[in-house]
C-alpha cells in the first residue's frame, strides 16, 4: 500500500535585472528521491509578478532567443498603462511574466522528474531592477 505525502522546499537567489536567469534543475531533480516519492507531481512557483519560471534548453543561444522573443512581444521601451499609473517603468516586466507564467507543474514517474534530455527548469527575473527571487516547490505523491 502506498502512502500519499506532501512536502515543500523554498530557495532564493539574487538575480540581475531584465533577464537574470537561474537554472534550478539541480535543486529540483533530487526532491523525489529526498522525499521518497515514487509517482506524483512537483509544482514550482516563482514568487512575484515580475518573475517567471519555464523549461528550456539552458544554453546561451536558446536563452538569447527567448529574450529576443519577449522583447518583440512586450518591448521594454513601449508605453504601458502600468508605468503611467505607478511610474516605475516595469510595465513590460509584468506583461512578460504574465506571458511566461510564474508556475510550472511536472510529473514524477518511478521516482524521477519527467524532463527531456535537454530540458532544464529556469527562473527568470524580468524586472527592470535586480531582485531576490524566491521559488517554492511542492511535491505531492505516493511513496513506493
N, C-alpha and C positions, 0 to 999 in steps of 0.2 A: 504494500500500500504506500502510495506517495503522499508526502506532506507538502501542502501549499505554504509558501512563505513570501514575505515582502521584506526587502532590505533597501537601504539607501546609502548613498555617499555624496559628498559635496567637495568640489575642488574649486580653486580660484587661481587666476593668474593675471598679471598686469599685461595689457596688450596696447600696442601703439594705435594711434588714430587712423581712421579711414583705411580699413582693410588689414588690421593686425590679425594674424591667423595663428591658431593654436591647434595642433594635431592632438586630440585627446584619445586617439585609438589605444595607445598603450595603457592608459588609465582604465579603459572600459573593457577590453577583451579579457582581462583577468577576473572580472567580477563574478561571472558564472561559476568559475572554479572556487573562488574565495568563499562564496555563499553556498556552494554545493548544489547549484541549480542544474537540473538535467534538461528540462524543457520549460520555456517561459518567454518573458518579454523584458527587454531593457528599454526604459523610457528615459530620454535625456532632455533637459530643459536648460537653455542658456537664459539666465535671468536678466531681463532688461529689454526695453523697447527699441534699442538701437544695436542689439546683438543679433546674431543668427547662428544656427547650427545646421549642418548639412553633411552629406557624404560626397566625396570627390577623390580623384587620384591626387594625393598630396605631393605635387611636384610643381616647380615654378611655372611651367607652361600652362598647365590646367588652371592654376590659381590666377595667373595673369589674364587668361581668357574669361574666367568668371568675373574678375574685377572689371574688365572691359565691357562685358555684357551688362553688368549692373550700372555702369556709367552711362551706357546707351539707354537703358530703361528709366533710370532715375538720376539724371546728371546732377553733380554736386552744385554746379553754377546756375541751375534753373530756379525759377521763382516758386516758392512754396508758401501756402497759407499758414502753415505752422511757423515758419520764420517770421511772417508778418505779425502773428499773434504773440510769439514768445521772444523773438529777437535773438535766438541762439544759433541760427544758421545751420541747424542739423535736420531740417525737414527731409532732405534726401536720405538721411540715415534711417529715419522711421519708415519711409517708403521701402527702402531696400530690405529692412528687417521684415516687414510685412510680406514682401515677395518671397524671401527665402524661408522664413518662419523661424521661430525660436525653440521648436521642439522636434524631436525625431524619436520614433519607436522602432526597435529592431528585434527580430526573433532570436531566441536562444534555442538551439536544437542539439540534442545529445551533448549538452554541456559546453557548446561553443557558440559564440556570436556569429550569426549568419552574415558575413561580409565577403564580398568578392576579393580576389587576389590583389587588385589594385585599388580597392575601395577603403578609404580612411574616413574617420569622423573628425570634422573640424568645427571649431568655434571661431566666429569672425566678429571682431569689433568694427562696426560700421559707423560709429560716432565720429564727429569731427574733433574729438578730444581723446587723449589716452584714457583708458578705463581699466579698472579692476573688474574682470569678468568672472562671474560665478556660474558653475554648472552643477545642476542637481541630477543625480542618477537614481532611478527607482527600478529595482529588479523584482519581478514577480514571477513565481513559477513553482514547479514541483521539484522536490528532492528525489533522486533516483530510487 
